[in-house]
Amino acid sequence: MGSLFAELARQASANARREVDTYVREIPELGSLDVNSRARDETLEYAVWFRRRTLELAPDSGVLTDADLGYIASMGEARAGAGMSLDSRQRVLRVHTELMLREINEATEAQRGGDVDELMRIMSWFAPQGERGIGAYRQGFVTALRRRLPYVEQVALLTRSLLAGDPVAAELALLTGVEPAEYYEVTVILVPDCPVGDRDLESGIETLVRSHRVPVTWCPERDGRGGELIALVPGGARSGQVPTATATAPSAPSATAPDLPAAPYAAGSEPIVSEPAVSGLLRDFAQALGRHCAVGTAGAPASELAGALDRARWISRAAPLRRTSGRLRAHTLADVFVELAVAEVPFVDDWLRSVARSLEAGPDLLLTLDAYYLHDMNRGATAEALTIHPRTLDYRLRRARELTDIDPGSTRGVRILSSVVTRNLSGAWR
């Protein structure tokens, strides 16, 4: 064994203790190691073992054996079994990797003039074998999640991991049986009035997970009176087109579910809205919940889901709240871009609000205009949806023109009055 390896062997126990101390100091979930002597001893034993095993294998480019990987996996399994979060698990892996690299650097500095070949050998060993070790640790962690968490919570973890770009998403996809896609429609269903713990909500989410096998998670608001359901619906692609730009907007069933067929896609292609899938998901959730909702959706490649979530959230907040018994549909940026723009310009928003107040003098004019634009200004379809005679509809549209001096059927009217209706129904003026 050369001088670099000898120095690392000499410092192995001290370096292992430093790693455990760093866990206690930097990772709150491992602060208990200071008072739980048994857990601390097990963690320290593992840290010493890994360093010594590295020094046994690296000089001759040996590889971690199945038994080695099994021991590493057992540590990940133990952490998950004790309730460690995914975030803390990532921090453990980061701290461990950073400290191992620091130790190599410190040993190299202590052996000035040492053999460069030794440094190259340990670094060449560390990268591939470290990756195998991390993979085993993650697999053990996921194995424990299968036993500890209900299936719906496993899917929620998958959803959050995909949105965060966490590598554990691949393992959670295998765990849940939900096959990952290259493109998703990030769909945000805003439910402004739904108490935490609502049974209809819990039932609705479970129905979605069981029926659609798509990543879904519920994010409650801080006040506990509502929240948003985030669903990632796999999207197809139009072959040969360039992906759309992603601007940043101004967060006890069986463990294995049936596989979800992979969505078709083509490299370098544009995501398209999977309308039947999104519509079916909205229908099922709406029927289970029975509350007012607003829906925003934005498509993106799997690597850009965080930006798509931001856009979908902004869209859902600008979209009209609708009764779930009505025609609940997902809104895109194209549907509410005017509303998003005026929300940032107070004097324009105030003007639209004054137009809305003038319409309050008429008989259900805001709801009438909403139905009129929702049905593409088709008189017959609008009257049927409102269960009124077409002549009654004509009267209401004429009344709206008289009160606002804006013709609802004109280009100017569509631009202004549709924005008034959407801003009003979104709850922005409440």
N, C-alpha and C positions, 0 to 999 in steps of 0.2 A: 504494500500500500504506500503510495507516494505521500509527499508532505501535505498537499492540499487535503487529501482524504484523511490523513492522520489528524490534521487540525479540526476538521469537521467532526471526527469521531470524539475528539477530546472535549468539544463544546456541545455534544449532542444533548446531554441531560440539561445543561443550562439553557440551551436554545429552546428545548421543549417546555421548560418552566416559563420562559418568557412568552411563548405562544399561549399557554393557558392564562397567564396574567393579562395578556392583551385581550383575550376573549372576555374575561371578566370586566375589563375596563371599557371596552368598546361595543360590546353586544349585550344590551340589557337582559335579554332572555337567558344569557349564560352567567349573569351576576350571581346566581345561586351557587355556582362552583366555589365561591368563597366560604359558604356555610355547609355545603353538602360534601363532606370529605370523600365519600365513596365515589360520587360522580367525578370529583376532581381527580382522584387517583386513576380512574378509568381513562379520563381524558389525557392525563399526563402519560400514562402507560402507552396509549396509542400514539401520542406525539413522539415519544422516544423510539417506539418500534418503527415508525415510518422513517425516521432519520437513519436508524441503523440498517434498515432494509435497503435504503437508498445506497448506503455505503457498501453494502454487500454486492449489490447488483451493478451499480454504475461502472466500476473499473473495467469489467469485462463485457459491458453492454448487455447484461442480462435483463430479462423482462419479468414483470410482476406475474406470479403464478395465479392459478385459479383460487388457491387457498388465500393468497394475499388479497386478491380482489374481493373474495368473500368476507374477509375481516373488515376491509374498508367499507363494504356495503353494509355490514352489520352496524357500523358506527352511524351511518346515515339513517338506517332503520331505527336505531335507538333514539336519535335526535327527533325524528318525526313522531315516534311513539310517545315521546315526552311532550309533544305539542309545539315543537319549534315551527315558526312561520317560514314561508318560502324566502322572505326578505332576509331573515336572520341566517338562513341556510346559505344564501348567496354571500353574505358578509363573512361567514365562517370560511368558505372556500377562498374568498379574496384575501382574508388575513393570512390564512395558511400559505397560500402561494407567495404573497409578498414577503413573508418572513423567511421562507425557504430560500428565495432569491437573495434576500439581504444577508442571510447566513453565508451563502456561497461567496458573496462579495466581501464580507468581513474576513472570511478565512483566506481569501486571495490576497487581501491587503496585509494580513498578518504574515503571509509567506512571500514577501517581496523577492522577486527573482526566481520564483518557483516555476515548475514545469507548466507551460501553456497547454501542453497536450492534456494534462489532467483536467484543466478548466474546460477544455473543449469536450472531453469525454463526459463529464458530469452534466454539462449543459445539453449535450446531444441526447443524453439519457432522460433528463428531467422533462423536456417538452412532451415527447410521445407517451412516456410512462405516467407523467403527471396527468395528462388528458385521460388516460385509461382509468387512473385512480379516481378522478373527479366523476367520470361516467359511472363507476361502480358506486360511489357515494350517493350520487343522485338516484340511481336505480334502487338502492336500499331505502332511500327516503320515500320514493314513490310507492314502494311495496308496503310501507307502513301506512301511508295515506289510504291505500285500498281498504285496509282493515279498520282504520280509525274514523274515516269520514263517510257520510251518506253520499250516494251517487250524485245527487243534485249539487252538493258542496264541492265534489271533485270537478264537476263541469264548471262551476263558478271559478275555481282555481285555474282551470285551463283558460277560461275567458280572460281573466286578469293577466295571466302569463302571456297570452298572445298579444294583448294590448300593450304590455310593457316590453315586448320583444325578449322575454326571458327564455333562455335555452331549455328550461325545464318544460316548456310547452310541448316539445316533442315527446317527452316521457309521459306527460299527463294525457296527451292524445292517445297514446297506446293504452294507458290505464282506463280511460273512459270509453274507448272504442269509437271516438269521434275523429274521423280522418281529417287532418289539416288540409287547407286549400291554399292556393297561391294568391287568390283575390277574395275579398270579403266585402259585403255591404254592412257597414257598421250602422245598426239601427238602434236609435235611442227612443224609447217610449216614456215620455214624461207623464208622471201621475202626481199631480200637485197635492192631492188630498187623499192619502192612504196611510193610515197609522201603521207603525212598525208592529209586526206580529199579526197583522190582518190575515185571517184564515183564507179568505178568497185569494189574496195575493200569493200566499204560499202555495195554495192549490194550483193557481194559474201558472206559476213558474214551474212547478213539477210537471204539469201537463205539457208545457212547452218542451221541457227537457226530454220527457219520455216519447213524445210524438214526433218531434222534429230532429232530435239528435244534433242540435247545433249548439255552439258555445253561448251560454246565457248567464248573466249575473245581475243581481239586484243591488243598486246603490242607494241607500236611504239618505234623505236630506238630514242635516244636523238637527233640525227642530223636531224630527220624528213625525212630521205630518205629511210626508210624501217622499218621492224619490224618482228614480229612473231605472227602467229595465234596459240593459244593454245586451243586444243579441248580435252575433256575428254570423251572417248568412252567407254561405259560400256563393261566389258569383262566377259566371262564365266569362268569356272574353270574345271580342271580335278580332279575328285573326288578322295580323299584318298591320295593325294600327299602333300608334305610339301611345303609351300610357298618359292619362290626363295629369296635368300639373296638380300638385297638392299644396295649396296655399295654407298657411297657418292662420287659424281664426283668432280675432282680438279677444275626470277621474271619477226502507232498507232493501233497495233493489240489488240485483247482482252487480258485482264490481265491474264486470266487462259487458259493455253494451254491444249490440250488433253494429257491424261496420257501416259507415256512411259512404256510399259510392263517391269516388273522387269527381269533382266538377271538371268539365272540359275547359281547357285553357290553351293558349298558345303563347310562346315566349314573345316578349315585346308587344303585347296586345293590350287593348283598352278594357278596363273592367266595365261590365254592364250590369244594370240592376236586375237581380233575379226576382222579378215581380211576382210570379206565382208563389215562390217560397216566402217572400216577405209578407205578401197578402195573407197567406195561410197562417203564418205565425201571428200576425196582428189579429186575425179573426178569432183564433183560439184564445189568445190572451184577453181580448176584449170580452168575449163571452164569459170567461171565468171571473173577470174582475168587476165588470159592470159599473165603471166609473169614467169620469171625463179623462181623456188622454190627448196628448199631442205627440206627433211622431216625426222625427227627422232621420234622414239616412244619408250616408256618404260612402262611396266606394273607394277602395285603395288596395294596393298589393299588401301582402301579409307583413312586409317589412315597414310599412308606413301607417299602421293602424292607429297609432297615438294621434297623429294629425287628423285622421278621418274621424276619430271619436270627438275631437274638439269641434270639428265642423258640424257633425251630427247633433251635438249638444246645442250649439247655437241655433241650428235650424229648428230643433224641437221647441226651443224657447220662443221662437218667432212664429211657429206654426199655430194654427187655430186649435183650441181645445174643443173636442167633439165628444158627444155622448157615444159610449161604446156600442149602443144599440143602432147608431147611425152608420154612415159610410166612413169608417176609420181608415185612413190611408197614410202612407209614408210620404212626407214632403222632402224634396231635394232643394239644393241651393237655388236652382232656377225658379222654384215656386215662391220663395220668400226673400229673394235678394233685395227687393225694395224695402221690405220691412226691416231687414237687418241694417240696411243703410240708414234709414230714417231714425232708427233707434239711437244712432250715434249723433244725430243732429237735432237737438232739443226743440228748436223753433219750428222745424218741419213736423216733428211729432206732435207738438202743441196744435198746429194747424189742422192736422188730420183728426185730432181729438175733437176739435171744434166742429168739424164736419160730422163726426159721429154723433155729437150732442144734438145737432140740428135734425138728424134722422130719427131721434127718439120721439119726435112729435107725431110720427106716422105709425100706422098699424104694422108692427113686426117688420119694419123695413130692413133692419140689419140682417135678420134671419132670411128674409126674402132675397136680398142681394147675395147673401152667402150661397143660397141654393142656386140662384141664377148663374153665378160664375162657376160654381161647382159643376153645373151641367152645361158648361160651354155656351151660355146664353141661349139655350134651346128652350123656347117658351113652353112647348108641350111637356118636355121632360121635367122642367122646373115646376110647372103647375101640378103635375102628377106627384112629384116628390113632396110638395107642400100640401097636397090634397085640397087644392083650391081650383076654381074655374080659371081658364086662361084670361078671361076678361078681368077677373079680380087681380091677377098678376099684372096685367097691363095698367090697372089703376094704381097699384103699389109702385110700379116703376115710374109712372108719371108723377106720383106724389113725391118720390125721391128726387126727381128732377126739379120739381117746384121748390122743395125745401133747400136744396143745395146749389141750384143753378148749374147742375152737372148732369148730362144725359148718361144714364147707366150703360146704354148700348154703344156709346161713342168710344173711340180710342182713348180719348182723355178720361172718360168716365171709367173705363176698365182699369186704367193705370191708377187712378186716384181712389175710386170707391172699393176696388178689390183690396187695396192696401188698408183702407179704413176698416173693412170687415175683418181682415186677418188680424190686424193689431188689436181690435176689440175682442175677438174670440180667443186670442192667445192669452188673455188675462193681463196683458202688459199695462192696462190702464186701471187696474183694480187697486 
